[in-house]
Amino acid sequence: MRLLSLLLTVSLTLALAYYIYIPLPDAIQQPWKLMVLDAYLRTAFHVASLKQWLGFDHHIRSVRQFTFGFEGILKEFLSSESSAGVVPGVKVSDISFAGIPVRVYEPPAGGEGHLRRGLMYFHGGGWAFGTTKKGPYDITNRVVSDELNTVVVSVEYRLYPDVHFPVPYLDCLTAAKHFLSPEVLAKYSIDPDRVAVAGDSAGGNLAAAVAQEISVDDSMSVKFSVQALIYPVLQALDFNTPSYLQNQYIPVLYRTNMIQFWLQYLNIDLSLMPEFLVNNHSALQHSSLTPELRSRLDWNVLLTQKYKKNYKHVIVEKGSEGFLKKVPGLLDVRAVPLLAGPEVLAKCPRAYILTCEHDVLRDDGLMYARRLQDAGVAVTSDHYEDGFHGCFSLTSWPLEFDVGKRALRGYLNWLQNNL
């Protein structure tokens, strides 16, 4: 009986280790911690997909329930008084800006007689997940508000599957215009010359797109003075860039996951993923994708050899006929900020762009930094050789990574010196 129990225990242990283990680059520190996090997320998606197949709620909503529950557990570790205890002096208000739900963080120093910085933040999550009110985003925004004496406004834009593009973008743009109005800035004692827009991943996409639109809008008397983009997702026409291929199996954002997020956001049938995997959707036969547009995301020109390595362009002669006409969002700069023309980029605020070596989105950020610089915009590129997607939000025990703490500190230091 004891032998049977031992064999069963060993078998279960080996099965669990097999499920959790993923080969990771040597540069990634604390690899087992990342593997466990990834295994948890994969399990959440598997269970959620099963629930949807059985006729229960949409799998995206089920995954949200999993992650919200996990964030609730983390609060017990982070503080005996919940996450609010991390920065006790920050005043938090859940209100709306022009009908868009936002969470406002006001620093304890107050604004009486002194103008403060302002920052609008758009959270990541593939336009399907994430919230301003729980977990890492809430904690980070409290820290920014307190350390930098900044009024932070985090936007609760609507998410898939309830909405598709352009709704999340329009939600963020509406909130941004309201925030930048002289009346609102005066209400919160914010210096109109010191207002930033920031975001990570899909939120970085929204931040870049909103910054572009605000920059060229002559009706806006106040505009963002800086933009901070954390591993932003900026294009959906080439899923065979060096970073997409190099990091396609690196957690927590796999290549297929990012393509699925794009398909969901642009309301494209998920069965078409094979077309996107081989770049059929951006084949040369598509006349609407002109040579000028292609040059704006030509990684062979925009990346240095260090990042190009030995990868080759995946260029298809003939792909899915009429595809770009059926899905105009693929060429819409509001969804694909990397396609913006140089005349638009030249008007954008100076930028901070954080990229990670082991992230499928690495090249999106690097190409955008190069294009902004070519347009005359001052850019600070902050690249983490041991970084991976999502590390910026992993700064609190038990999901505490050294690279995450360094990334957050780099972001704070840049804002301190540039905003």
Secondary structure, DSSP 8 states (H G I E B T S, - for coil): -HHHHHHHHHHHHHHHHHHH-----TTSSSHHHHHHHHHHHHHHHHHHHHHHHTT-S-HHHHHHHHHHHHHHHHHHHH-TT-GGGGSTT-EEEEEEETTEEEEEEE-TT--TTS-EEEEEEE--STTTS--SSSHHHHHHHHHHHHHTTEEEEEE----TTT--TTHHHHHHHHHHHHHTSHHHHHHTTEEEEEEEEEEETHHHHHHHHHHHHHHH-TT-SS--SEEEEES----SS-S-SHHHHHTTT-TTS-HHHHHHHHHHHTT--GGGHHHHHTTGGG-TT-TTS-HHHHHTT-HHHHS-HHHHTT------SS-STTHHHH-GGGG-TTT-GGG--HHHHTTS-EEEEEEEEE-TTHHHHHHHHHHHHHTT--EEEEEEEEEETTGGG-EETTEE-HHHHHHHHHHHHHHHHH-
